[in-house]
Each structure stands twice: as structure tokens, then as C-alpha cells.
Amino acid sequence: MEFTEAYKQTGPCCFSPNARYIAVAVDYRLMIRDTLSFKVVQLFSCLDKISYIEWALDSEYILCGLYKRPMIQAWSLTQPEWTCKIDEGPAGIAYARWSPDSRHILTTSEFQLRLTVWSLVNTACVHVQWPKHGSKGVSFTKDGKFAAICTRRDCKDYINLLSCHSWEIMGVFAVDTLDMTDIQWSPDDSAIVIGDSPLEYKVLIYSPDGRCLFKYQAYESGLGVKSVSWSPCGQFLAVGSYDQMLRVLNHLTWKTFAEFMHLSTVRAPCCAAVFKEVDEPLQLDMSELCLDDDFMGGSDAPGGHFKVRYEVMEVPITFPFQKPPADKPNPKQGIGLLSWSNDSQYICTRNDSMPTALWIWDIRHLELAAILVQKDPIRAAAWDPISTRLLSSSQRQGVILLCSCASTARIQ
């Protein structure tokens, strides 16, 4: 691997969607660097310390959230003299996001009083009253023509459909939820999935005209849905629950065709490959080579440093299991992480009761394909957008795991 020289950074950083630039926040300054040469191509000065950065999809505009004010400032890479400042006044700003056309900014005020759509073309603004959430509850169709926004009034949940061309409300319909958590358009823009409160197991599928296509309830009298995700092909809907089960529905009948249980002990006849992370001492000749701890795996092994490798384990194997306390809210159990591969063949999951294990399921053969067992809890996992490679990170600082269905490799 090659490394550049160190650059100062005090806030967030973010790559542009076209991967040509990287935005770095340094106190109140926003530096735009070229990803190849790392030279500064633009430098913008904001009115306060930068708390949040988000690129527009066309990589031409970028917004900065100054949440201490609170205020939003936007800049243009092609027109450095152009600037935009959004100040909601006493209402404040809790969250900001770009629209798919990269010419409108959506802001949610404090206490979810209203959601405002700000135009960068004609300076017009449109208000949607009583949005349900700050950072969630907004979903755009894949073609970017329509937006679905969760709202709540009179103790009832609603879906507002807006045209992203004129930002006029195309329709409003009530949904049969106790406390709607989030919404997602299907990849083909034909349906909207709605998740209800964890206190009641309920997944609702609605058509854009407000018809309830299906109501899914796996069980009663228990904590319900924790995560929901469409497959990229749009044919499957994965539902992760607090009962440690992953259920997969098909888009034709909305019936369950696969159920995957996350057991603390895996026994035969399971044919999945189980890879377990192990440490082994790394012998160094310190007279010839001296490396800083930042570039080594750690210093808790004999000899001061270690390298990491994976062993293929035989079944049966038992994973570390954490029983959540019964007297605390938001228990760490159930399927908290859910991610589809780009070809919709694999899906990876993490059971929060066993946070060190990453499960990879084969949807084509309806079986467990592999299990990755880390030494530390898994924080995140994401699939390669081109191939069936999986990237995951754990709580061990400075280490990420890159693996495929056939092999694993460690990057430090």
C-alpha cells in the first residue's frame, strides 16, 4: 500500500460520488482536494465549525452543516463565487440532505416542526408540515421523480408523496402503524415498505396510490422488526427481527420463502465455511526495522506485536453470546445489520447478541455460505458494488477485513 503525507483534519471528510474529489473539514474551512494529486482545488470559508458534509449526486455542489448556529452553507465547484446560506431562524435545522436532481436541499427543523425544500435554481421553498423523523423517513424513487415523506399529525402516521419536479404534493394517505420507523421505495419504484414500532411486529407494503398490498406479521407478543432491506433486483425483501431470525419475502405473493436462524452453536450437517480470527506473534529484527504501533496489529501479543490470520474451524462451534439485561431499553439482540450483495445472491447479517460473528447466507441455495468470527464486535459491513466481495470493520482500531465467498484477506 502507498500512503500520502498527513493532512490536517478536524471535522468530517467525504469522497465525491464521481470519486474525483475529497472534501475535508478543518474547523470552519472546507478543503476540496484532488484524489490523485491531493492538491487543493477549492477552499471555502464557512461561518462556523463544520459538523456535517454531503455531496450532491452530480459532484458539482456540496453542503456543510453548521449545526452550532444552526445553519447550512452550500458551495459550487464549477462556480467558486456562487454560495448559498440557509437559516431557518428559531426553528433551527436538525438535518439536511440533497435531492436526487442535485438542485434542491431538504432540511428538517428542530422538533420535526416542518421539512423545507430549498431550490438552488429560483430560490423558492416548499414546506411539509410535521415530518415524522429528522434524518429518517424520507425516500426517493430510483429515477428521482418522486419522494415519499413520513409525517404525523393527530396521533396518526401518514405518507406524503411529492413530485421532485414541482415539489407539489401528489397525494397523502394514512398508514396502519402504531409508530412508523422508516420507509423505503422498492428498486422498481412499484411499492413502499413501511416498518412499524419494535413493540409490534408489523411490516406493511403499500402501493404509491395508497393501497395496502400486504401486511406481514411473523409473530405476536414480542419485540418485532429491527431491520428491513430490499434486494437490489427488487425480487426479495429481507426482514431482520428481534427473535434472531432473518426472513426473506418474495415480491409476487409477499410470502416468506426462507427463514434463517442465528444459533449460538453451529453443528453438523452445516457445510458453511467458518473462519475465525486468531493472533500470532510477529517476530521483528528491531535492529533492521522499527515500525510504529499505528501500522501494526497491536501490542498485546508476546514480543510486543502480532499479525492476524484466519483459521478454518470445524463444527460444532460456539460463538460468544451476550444476554441483554431485561431492565434496560433498546436491547442488543436481533438482526441489527443487514446488507445485500449487488447481484442479490448473498446477504450478510449480524445478530447483536453475537456481535463478533458475521453471517453470510446464500439466497440461491437457501443455505448458510460462511461465517466470519472476529475477536472484536463488528461495527459495519458493505458489499463491493461490482463483485461479491465483502468489506467489514470491527472495533479494533486500524483494521478492516476484505473477503470474498472463496477467500479472506486482511488489510492493515
Backbone torsions as a table, in degrees:
resi	resn	phi	psi	omega
1	MET	NA	149.3	177.7
2	GLU	-111.2	144.2	-177.7
3	PHE	-123.7	141.6	173.7
4	THR	-86.1	174.7	172.9
5	GLU	-70.9	160.7	-177.0
6	ALA	-75.9	138.5	178.0
7	TYR	-121.0	145.5	-177.8
8	LYS	-69.3	139.6	178.8
9	GLN	-152.5	129.3	178.5
10	THR	-121.4	-7.4	-178.9
11	GLY	-135.2	-157.0	-178.3
12	PRO	-71.7	160.6	173.1
13	CYS	-136.9	153.4	-173.4
14	CYS	-157.8	134.0	174.5
15	PHE	-78.4	145.6	174.6
16	SER	-71.5	153.7	-179.8
17	PRO	-56.6	-31.6	178.7
18	ASN	-87.3	2.8	175.7
19	ALA	65.1	15.2	179.2
20	ARG	-86.1	-25.9	-174.8
21	TYR	-131.6	159.8	171.0
22	ILE	-132.0	128.8	179.8
23	ALA	-97.8	130.2	-177.6
24	VAL	-127.3	129.3	178.5
25	ALA	-93.9	126.4	175.9
26	VAL	-124.9	94.9	-174.6
27	ASP	57.8	-112.8	-178.4
28	TYR	-97.7	3.4	-179.2
29	ARG	-103.7	143.6	176.4
30	LEU	-113.8	115.2	179.6
31	MET	-102.2	129.0	175.8
32	ILE	-107.5	115.5	-177.9
33	ARG	-112.1	148.9	173.4
34	ASP	-74.5	134.0	-175.0
35	THR	-73.1	-18.1	179.7
36	LEU	-89.1	-50.4	-177.5
37	SER	-95.8	-16.6	-176.0
38	PHE	61.9	19.7	174.2
39	LYS	-79.3	149.1	178.4
40	VAL	-75.6	118.7	179.6
41	VAL	-97.8	-26.1	175.5
42	GLN	-148.1	149.2	177.9
43	LEU	-136.9	120.0	-178.1
44	PHE	-118.5	142.5	178.6
45	SER	-109.4	120.5	178.6
46	CYS	-93.6	172.8	-175.6
47	LEU	-86.3	-9.5	179.5
48	ASP	-159.0	179.4	-179.3
49	LYS	-64.6	137.6	-175.6
50	ILE	-83.1	124.5	179.9
51	SER	-103.5	-22.2	-172.1
52	TYR	-151.7	143.9	178.8
53	ILE	-133.4	137.9	173.2
54	GLU	-148.5	129.6	177.2
55	TRP	-84.3	147.9	167.4
56	ALA	-73.4	156.4	-174.9
57	LEU	-63.6	-26.6	-180.0
58	ASP	-86.8	2.0	177.3
59	SER	63.3	16.8	179.1
60	GLU	-96.3	-33.8	-178.6
61	TYR	-115.5	156.6	177.6
62	ILE	-146.3	139.7	178.4
63	LEU	-113.5	150.6	178.0
64	CYS	-123.6	127.7	177.1
65	GLY	-91.6	117.8	176.7
66	LEU	-105.3	78.2	-168.3
67	TYR	-74.4	-10.8	175.1
68	LYS	-75.0	-24.4	-176.5
69	ARG	-72.0	-56.1	-4.8
70	PRO	-90.1	149.4	-173.2
71	MET	-161.9	156.2	175.3
72	ILE	-121.6	132.8	172.0
73	GLN	-121.9	138.4	179.7
74	ALA	-123.4	148.8	-176.6
75	TRP	-135.1	158.7	177.8
76	SER	-117.7	134.7	179.0
77	LEU	-77.7	-32.7	-178.0
78	THR	-84.2	-22.7	178.0
79	GLN	-127.5	82.1	-175.5
80	PRO	-58.7	-25.7	-179.1
81	GLU	-77.5	-15.2	-179.4
82	TRP	-80.8	139.6	177.4
83	THR	-148.7	158.2	179.4
84	CYS	-140.6	134.3	177.6
85	LYS	-127.0	128.8	179.9
86	ILE	-118.4	121.7	179.8
87	ASP	-132.3	114.6	-178.5
88	GLU	-82.7	-0.8	179.9
89	GLY	71.9	-141.5	-177.4
90	PRO	-60.6	-24.5	-179.0
91	ALA	-66.4	-28.8	179.1
92	GLY	73.5	175.5	178.4
93	ILE	-131.4	121.1	179.0
94	ALA	-94.9	-29.3	-177.3
95	TYR	-160.9	152.3	177.7
96	ALA	-140.3	146.6	179.6
97	ARG	-150.5	158.0	175.9
98	TRP	-87.7	150.7	169.4
99	SER	-83.9	162.6	-178.5
100	PRO	-60.6	-25.7	-178.3
101	ASP	-82.1	-2.7	178.0
102	SER	63.1	17.8	179.9
103	ARG	-124.5	6.7	177.9
104	HIS	-137.7	146.2	177.7
105	ILE	-118.9	131.8	179.0
106	LEU	-106.4	124.9	179.0
107	THR	-120.9	143.5	175.5
108	THR	-113.0	129.1	-176.9
109	SER	-78.6	167.7	176.2
110	GLU	-61.9	147.4	179.6
111	PHE	61.4	17.5	176.6
112	GLN	52.5	44.9	177.7
113	LEU	-73.8	-38.5	179.5
114	ARG	-161.6	156.6	171.7
115	LEU	-112.5	130.2	-175.5
116	THR	-118.5	134.1	175.5
117	VAL	-103.6	116.5	-178.2
118	TRP	-104.7	128.7	179.6
119	SER	-92.7	133.3	174.5
120	LEU	-90.0	-3.4	-177.5
121	VAL	-92.9	-51.0	-175.7
122	ASN	-124.5	13.2	176.9
123	THR	60.4	18.3	177.3
124	ALA	-81.6	158.8	177.3
125	CYS	-139.5	146.8	-179.6
126	VAL	-125.8	137.6	-178.0
127	HIS	-110.1	139.9	170.7
128	VAL	-120.7	118.5	-174.6
129	GLN	-79.4	145.0	171.9
130	TRP	57.6	55.9	172.4
131	PRO	-63.0	146.6	-173.9
132	LYS	-73.2	-40.1	-175.2
133	HIS	-130.4	168.4	177.0
134	GLY	-86.5	-64.3	-176.7
135	SER	-94.1	-13.0	179.9
136	LYS	-112.1	-174.8	173.1
137	GLY	78.8	14.2	175.5
138	VAL	-130.3	127.4	-179.7
139	SER	-139.4	137.3	179.3
140	PHE	-107.7	148.4	174.1
141	THR	-67.3	160.4	-177.0
142	LYS	-62.8	-34.3	178.4
143	ASP	-82.5	-3.1	176.6
144	GLY	74.2	15.3	-176.5
145	LYS	-88.6	-25.6	-175.6
146	PHE	-135.5	154.4	177.4
147	ALA	-128.8	140.2	174.1
148	ALA	-112.1	127.2	-175.3
149	ILE	-124.8	129.6	176.4
150	CYS	-78.3	131.9	174.7
151	THR	-132.6	163.6	177.8
152	ARG	-145.2	129.3	174.9
153	ARG	-150.3	148.1	-179.3
154	ASP	53.8	39.3	177.3
155	CYS	60.7	31.8	-179.7
156	LYS	-137.3	140.6	179.1
157	ASP	-88.7	141.7	179.2
158	TYR	-135.3	158.6	171.8
159	ILE	-115.1	122.4	174.8
160	ASN	-101.5	125.1	176.5
161	LEU	-101.4	124.7	-178.4
162	LEU	-119.9	144.4	170.9
163	SER	-81.6	126.7	-179.5
164	CYS	-78.4	-0.9	176.1
165	HIS	-87.9	-50.9	-178.9
166	SER	-108.0	-11.6	-176.5
167	TRP	59.2	31.0	171.8
168	GLU	-88.0	148.5	178.2
169	ILE	-75.9	117.6	-178.9
170	MET	-86.5	-21.2	-179.9
171	GLY	178.0	154.8	177.4
172	VAL	-136.0	131.7	176.6
173	PHE	-142.5	146.5	178.9
174	ALA	-80.2	150.6	179.0
175	VAL	-121.3	150.6	-175.5
176	ASP	-86.7	70.3	-179.5
177	THR	-126.4	154.7	173.5
178	LEU	-82.6	-45.0	179.1
179	ASP	-157.0	90.0	-175.1
180	MET	-60.3	130.2	-177.3
181	THR	-96.1	-41.2	-178.3
182	ASP	-167.8	168.2	178.7
183	ILE	-136.2	154.7	176.4
184	GLN	-145.3	130.8	168.9
185	TRP	-71.6	145.5	172.4
186	SER	-71.0	156.5	-178.8
187	PRO	-59.1	-26.6	178.1
188	ASP	-95.1	7.7	175.5
189	ASP	63.4	23.3	-178.2
190	SER	-98.6	-12.7	-175.9
191	ALA	-151.7	161.0	177.0
192	ILE	-124.6	127.4	176.2
193	VAL	-98.3	138.7	-176.4
194	ILE	-127.2	130.0	176.2
195	GLY	-100.8	139.8	-179.1
196	ASP	-100.4	-178.9	-179.0
197	SER	-57.6	144.2	176.3
198	PRO	-60.0	-16.8	-179.5
199	LEU	-74.5	-13.6	-179.5
200	GLU	-141.1	123.4	-178.9
201	TYR	-73.4	111.3	179.3
202	LYS	-160.1	126.4	171.6
203	VAL	-122.9	125.2	-177.0
204	LEU	-114.2	137.3	176.1
205	ILE	-113.4	119.0	-179.3
206	TYR	-116.8	148.2	170.6
207	SER	-85.3	160.5	-179.7
208	PRO	-61.3	-19.6	179.2
209	ASP	-90.2	6.3	173.8
210	GLY	96.9	1.9	178.1
211	ARG	-80.6	135.2	175.9
212	CYS	-81.2	109.6	-177.8
213	LEU	-77.4	-35.7	-179.0
214	PHE	-163.1	145.7	174.4
215	LYS	-120.6	117.4	-176.5
216	TYR	-108.3	129.4	177.7
217	GLN	-141.7	111.1	-176.1
218	ALA	-77.8	-34.7	-179.4
219	TYR	-158.9	173.4	178.5
220	GLU	-123.4	169.6	173.9
221	SER	58.5	52.7	176.9
222	GLY	-175.3	165.4	175.1
223	LEU	-61.1	140.2	-169.1
224	GLY	-101.2	-117.6	-170.4
225	VAL	-83.6	137.6	177.9
226	LYS	-115.1	-30.4	-179.7
227	SER	-151.1	144.6	179.3
228	VAL	-138.1	139.0	-179.6
229	SER	-153.6	132.1	173.0
230	TRP	-77.6	146.6	170.1
231	SER	-75.4	151.9	-179.0
232	PRO	-58.2	-30.0	179.8
233	CYS	-78.6	-14.2	178.5
234	GLY	82.5	1.5	-177.3
235	GLN	-89.7	-15.6	-176.2
236	PHE	-129.8	149.8	174.2
237	LEU	-127.9	117.7	-179.0
238	ALA	-95.9	134.3	-178.6
239	VAL	-126.1	116.5	175.7
240	GLY	-98.9	134.3	-172.3
241	SER	-121.5	168.2	178.2
242	TYR	-72.3	-13.8	179.6
243	ASP	-85.9	14.8	176.7
244	GLN	69.6	22.9	179.5
245	MET	-112.0	142.3	170.3
246	LEU	-107.9	122.7	180.0
247	ARG	-117.2	137.4	-178.1
248	VAL	-119.0	125.3	-179.9
249	LEU	-106.3	150.6	175.2
250	ASN	-98.1	156.6	-171.3
251	HIS	-84.5	-5.0	-178.7
252	LEU	-88.5	-50.4	-178.9
253	THR	-108.5	-10.4	-175.9
254	TRP	59.2	29.7	175.8
255	LYS	-99.5	156.1	177.9
256	THR	-76.1	126.0	176.5
257	PHE	-115.1	-5.3	178.3
258	ALA	-151.4	138.2	175.3
259	GLU	-132.6	128.0	-178.1
260	PHE	-121.9	123.1	-179.8
261	MET	-97.8	137.7	177.9
262	HIS	-101.0	93.4	-177.2
263	LEU	-89.5	148.6	178.9
264	SER	-73.0	-19.9	176.7
265	THR	-127.7	124.8	178.9
266	VAL	-103.0	125.4	-176.9
267	ARG	-122.8	166.9	173.9
268	ALA	-63.5	149.7	12.9
269	PRO	-92.9	35.1	178.1
270	CYS	-63.5	128.2	-177.8
271	CYS	-103.8	9.0	-178.3
272	ALA	-70.5	147.0	175.1
273	ALA	-81.2	129.5	-179.0
274	VAL	-112.6	115.6	-179.9
275	PHE	-108.3	124.6	-178.6
276	LYS	-115.1	132.4	-179.6
277	GLU	-75.4	130.1	177.2
278	VAL	-134.1	153.3	177.7
279	ASP	-107.9	145.2	173.0
280	GLU	-138.7	145.1	-177.1
281	PRO	-59.4	142.6	176.7
282	LEU	-108.3	114.2	-178.2
283	GLN	-83.9	122.5	-179.0
284	LEU	-121.2	141.3	171.3
285	ASP	-90.2	96.9	-172.7
286	MET	-67.6	-16.7	177.3
287	SER	-73.5	-23.0	-178.5
288	GLU	-106.1	-27.0	-172.9
289	LEU	-143.9	135.5	177.0
290	CYS	-138.3	117.6	-178.1
291	LEU	-116.3	146.2	178.0
292	ASP	-75.2	156.4	179.4
293	ASP	-63.4	-23.2	-179.9
294	ASP	-64.0	-23.6	-177.8
295	PHE	-103.9	0.8	178.9
296	MET	-108.7	167.2	-178.4
297	GLY	-68.5	-29.7	-179.1
298	GLY	162.5	-169.4	-177.1
299	SER	-136.6	21.8	-178.8
300	ASP	-95.0	1.0	179.4
301	ALA	-94.1	159.7	176.3
302	PRO	-58.0	136.0	-178.7
303	GLY	93.4	-5.9	173.3
304	GLY	97.7	-27.0	-178.4
305	HIS	-138.5	162.0	177.8
306	PHE	-145.3	161.4	170.4
307	LYS	-118.2	157.1	-173.4
308	VAL	-109.2	138.7	174.2
309	ARG	-144.0	173.2	-178.1
310	TYR	-121.3	136.2	175.9
311	GLU	-107.0	141.8	174.9
312	VAL	-84.4	119.4	-175.1
313	MET	-96.0	151.1	175.6
314	GLU	-94.2	146.4	174.5
315	VAL	-84.1	150.5	4.7
316	PRO	-77.8	150.9	177.0
317	ILE	-138.6	140.3	-178.6
318	THR	-113.9	132.2	-178.6
319	PHE	-97.3	150.1	174.9
320	PRO	-59.6	128.3	-175.4
321	PHE	-119.4	129.8	179.2
322	GLN	-110.2	115.3	179.0
323	LYS	-83.8	120.5	-177.4
324	PRO	-70.0	145.0	177.0
325	PRO	-66.5	141.8	-176.1
326	ALA	-79.7	-13.2	-175.8
327	ASP	-102.3	12.0	-179.3
328	LYS	-122.7	145.7	179.8
329	PRO	-76.8	170.0	178.1
330	ASN	50.1	62.9	-177.2
331	PRO	-64.0	142.4	177.1
332	LYS	-83.2	79.7	177.2
333	GLN	-152.2	163.3	-179.6
334	GLY	87.2	179.5	-174.1
335	ILE	-85.8	95.4	-177.6
336	GLY	-91.4	-17.6	179.3
337	LEU	-126.4	132.7	-174.2
338	LEU	-148.6	123.2	-177.4
339	SER	-149.3	132.0	179.0
340	TRP	-93.1	146.6	169.6
341	SER	-73.6	161.2	-174.5
342	ASN	-63.8	-30.8	179.9
343	ASP	-90.2	4.8	178.3
344	SER	64.3	15.6	179.4
345	GLN	-87.1	-32.8	-176.8
346	TYR	-121.4	154.9	174.5
347	ILE	-142.0	132.2	179.5
348	CYS	-107.1	145.0	-176.8
349	THR	-139.2	158.2	171.6
350	ARG	-132.5	123.1	173.0
351	ASN	-85.1	119.4	-174.1
352	ASP	-64.1	-17.2	174.5
353	SER	-76.3	-20.6	176.4
354	MET	-127.4	71.2	-168.6
355	PRO	-69.4	-11.6	-178.8
356	THR	-89.9	-4.0	-176.4
357	ALA	-109.6	132.0	175.1
358	LEU	-113.7	119.2	-175.1
359	TRP	-98.3	134.7	177.6
360	ILE	-119.5	118.6	-175.5
361	TRP	-107.8	140.6	177.8
362	ASP	-97.6	109.3	-177.3
363	ILE	-74.2	-30.4	-179.2
364	ARG	-65.7	-40.5	-179.0
365	HIS	-103.6	-0.2	177.7
366	LEU	54.2	52.4	-179.6
367	GLU	-149.9	166.3	176.6
368	LEU	-76.9	124.7	-176.7
369	ALA	-92.0	-42.6	-176.7
370	ALA	-162.7	159.6	174.6
371	ILE	-133.8	130.2	175.1
372	LEU	-107.5	121.4	-177.7
373	VAL	-109.1	112.3	-179.8
374	GLN	-93.4	164.3	174.6
375	LYS	-79.3	-26.8	-177.8
376	ASP	-120.9	158.9	179.4
377	PRO	-58.0	141.5	-179.1
378	ILE	-82.2	126.6	-177.8
379	ARG	-90.5	-42.1	-174.8
380	ALA	-154.7	160.2	176.5
381	ALA	-151.4	140.8	-179.0
382	ALA	-147.8	143.6	179.8
383	TRP	-90.8	149.6	172.2
384	ASP	-63.7	132.1	-178.8
385	PRO	-70.4	-9.0	-177.6
386	ILE	-111.2	-47.2	-176.5
387	SER	-118.5	174.6	-179.2
388	THR	-88.8	60.3	173.7
389	ARG	-111.5	146.2	-174.7
390	LEU	-121.2	133.1	177.6
391	LEU	-113.1	127.7	179.0
392	SER	-136.4	155.0	177.9
393	SER	-133.0	146.5	178.8
394	SER	-116.5	-176.9	-176.9
395	GLN	-77.2	-5.9	175.4
396	ARG	-73.8	122.5	-172.6
397	GLN	-67.1	134.7	172.9
398	GLY	83.1	12.4	-176.6
399	VAL	-129.7	130.0	173.3
400	ILE	-126.9	154.3	-178.7
401	LEU	-115.0	127.2	175.8
402	LEU	-116.5	121.7	-175.9
403	CYS	-141.1	161.5	172.6
404	SER	-124.5	179.7	-179.0
405	CYS	-69.8	-16.7	-177.4
406	ALA	-104.8	-24.2	-175.4
407	SER	-152.4	169.2	175.6
408	THR	-130.4	152.6	177.8
409	ALA	-147.7	145.5	-177.8
410	ARG	-106.6	132.9	176.7
411	ILE	-114.1	131.2	179.2
412	GLN	-125.9	NA	NA
